[in-house]
Amino acid sequence: RITDVKGSVKASATSGDIFADINPFGEKENIFSSSSGDVDVVFATVDGYGFLLDINTNSGDIEGDLDIELDKISRKILRGVVGSGDGRVKIVSASGDIHEDAR
């Protein structure tokens, strides 16, 4: 569980879930990966926020409610630009669900 993050993050789990509440503004890089757990990421929508979003899952679902300009979407991949597109957020799960949302 990671909350109130204002910098870059790299977090991974082998058989557990990841929950992150981040402030994605500026040229920060946030990478989250899980082998067999869910990944839930909540983004603070502050002025100037934005990032390139790259989500991949092998056998989980991708769910979310972000205002995103899509580049690629399929059952296993979601890629696009959110807001300013300055930073980078990559979320990978081998066999877990991925949830992304804004607050």
Buried (B, 14 or more C-beta within 10 A) or exposed (E): EBEEBEEBBEBBBEEEBBBBBBBBBBEBBBBBBBBBBBBBBBBBBEEEBBBBBBBBBEEBEBEBEBEBEEEEEEEEEBBBBBBBEBBBBBBBBBBBBBBBEBE
